[in-house]
Amino acid sequence: MPGWGWGSARRAEASGCAEGPWRRGHRLQLHKAGLAAWNPRMNYTRFITAASAARKPSAIRVMTEILGKSSKSVLSLATGAPNPNTFPFKSAVITIDNGETIQFDEEMMKRALQYSQSAGLPELLSWLKQFQVKLHNPPTIHYPASQGQMDMCVTCGSQEGLCKVFEMIVNPGDNILVNEPIYSGTIHAVQPLGCNIINISSDEHGIIPDSLREILSKWKPEDSKNPKKNTPKFLYTVPNGNNPAGNSLTTNRKKEIYELARKYDFLIIEDDPYYFMQFNKPWAPTFLSMDVDGRVIRADSFSKVLSSGLRIGFITGPKPLIERIVLHIQVSTMHPSTFAQLLVSQLLYQWGEEGFLAHVDRVIDFYRKQRDALLAAADKWLSGLAEWHVPTAGMFLWIKIKGLHDVRKLIEEKAFKKEIFMLPGYHFYLDSSAPCPYFRASFSLASPEQMDMAFQGLAQLIKESL
Ligand SMILES: Cc1ncc(COP(=O)(O)O)c(C=O)c1O
């Protein structure tokens, strides 16, 4: 397979390029972290910041893991876990939409209110791992741990996971690749890290591979072995129902992009919270499903299909990188809410994979109808005034108003005054001061009648502004 032979050169890089004291210190940390071992496919060391490499397991968190697996006979005076008998919450019964219930009796409630493992509740993690394998069948499942074996952790929504991924990888001055318009949560997570963000052109089918190829042609493939060349570290993209553009990346483009990632040795961050909101079957193969090298970090979310407030997401990627994320979790959130994880876990075991997917189908039916209602309103009121593409996933319609080169005032002031709320497109660009003719309309919450009234009012305002 092309790319597998790069290992020896990468080993040379890991062991001996000209370097200053910072980089020497960095390498020392990598060695201590067990990340500097030679890996025939991937050299994860070159992607990690010094801060991430310096992370060590927290003794208290390790003890929590051990206690989680120990029998009741253990005499533990070890952890600082509070005594749950003192907590005021005693039991709970949660009704789900088929009328069945999830019961938290006193014992379960004690567990739900207690600290738990940083990578995620073991039973939830094992359900998710099985499901992930079933959905994506990642080639890395049986790879040796150090060589990018698929691993996972649960995070407080995918946002927490993504933020930790960026902080694990990005040094000031690093080059990273994105496609505008970009989810604003990502802009605000990466911009403060001081990296150089390079935009790749995209259209209604997502990133245009030729645009990526052209950007990458500034480098030679072998430049990735030379840190001074500063080759891009990763490509970040939202492959389905992109927020805000609503576009989805085609399978062929994904394959081309993956091959370019292999050629120029960068990681792919696949942020896919709208995966379970794809309107057409079969669902598109993911980057994770193509990942023969262990270079994909995938962010999933339950926010759009189970609950956004429970804050449950999960990150899937090569073990050496997931381990770094978990070390960061150990000293930040410590773990996502045990209660939320137990609730989701109980639901998933009660439903099984088929029950979950049947629920997802109901969610998709709802959003498909909502999308069609918004499209009908757009056709009725905005034809001739604006243009858009039909989204095949997600919850957003990205609309370009014709004849206005900037819609900021129209959306933010005039429409707002009329109590018609939408998001002007500039929020989703790296340079938010540049004029932008787009706005984002969400079809998640409004009723078809409200959508109709909103676009009727907007059409009036556009005509007055032209
Ligand atoms: C593209 C994208 N990524 C990540 C997130 C974060 O989602 P979560 O609720 O899982 O943190 C969102 C939320 O809207 C999103 O649109």
PDBQT file of the ligand as one rigid body, heavy atoms in Angstrom, charges set to zero:
ROOT
HETATM    1  C1  LIG A 501     -20.535  21.014  12.917  1.00  0.00    +0.000 C 
HETATM    2  C2  LIG A 501     -20.737  20.908  14.377  1.00  0.00    +0.000 A 
HETATM    3  N1  LIG A 501     -19.779  20.332  15.118  1.00  0.00    +0.000 NA
HETATM    4  C3  LIG A 501     -19.912  20.188  16.442  1.00  0.00    +0.000 A 
HETATM    5  C4  LIG A 501     -21.040  20.627  17.098  1.00  0.00    +0.000 A 
HETATM    6  C5  LIG A 501     -21.119  20.447  18.577  1.00  0.00    +0.000 C 
HETATM    7  O1  LIG A 501     -22.116  19.551  18.914  1.00  0.00    +0.000 OA
HETATM    8  P1  LIG A 501     -22.255  18.896  20.363  1.00  0.00    +0.000 P 
HETATM    9  O2  LIG A 501     -23.585  19.313  20.862  1.00  0.00    +0.000 OA
HETATM   10  O3  LIG A 501     -22.132  17.421  20.140  1.00  0.00    +0.000 OA
HETATM   11  O4  LIG A 501     -21.156  19.415  21.202  1.00  0.00    +0.000 OA
HETATM   12  C6  LIG A 501     -22.061  21.248  16.367  1.00  0.00    +0.000 A 
HETATM   13  C7  LIG A 501     -23.263  21.769  17.041  1.00  0.00    +0.000 C 
HETATM   14  O5  LIG A 501     -24.117  22.379  16.500  1.00  0.00    +0.000 OA
HETATM   15  C8  LIG A 501     -21.905  21.372  14.971  1.00  0.00    +0.000 A 
HETATM   16  O6  LIG A 501     -22.851  21.935  14.194  1.00  0.00    +0.000 OA
ENDROOT
TORSDOF 0
